[in-house]
């Protein structure tokens, strides 16, 4: 559960940091998935600025697990 200060920070900032909610092994797997995606479909060489990958299919398991295999949503 979030304490009052975390809830207040969420109300003010629009996000909250909840340490140790997602285990490190899931974070490592998600980062690996992201790096693989970038390696398979890198931004164009001439591209400057932000680049977003929109997933048109089912969210890959390592990314889905960050929310669905942890208490993050709770």
Secondary structure, 3 states (H helix, E strand, C coil): CCCHHHHHHHHHHCCCCCCCCCCHHHHHHHHHHHHHHHHHCCCCCCCCCCCCCCCCCCCCHHHHHHHHCCCCCC
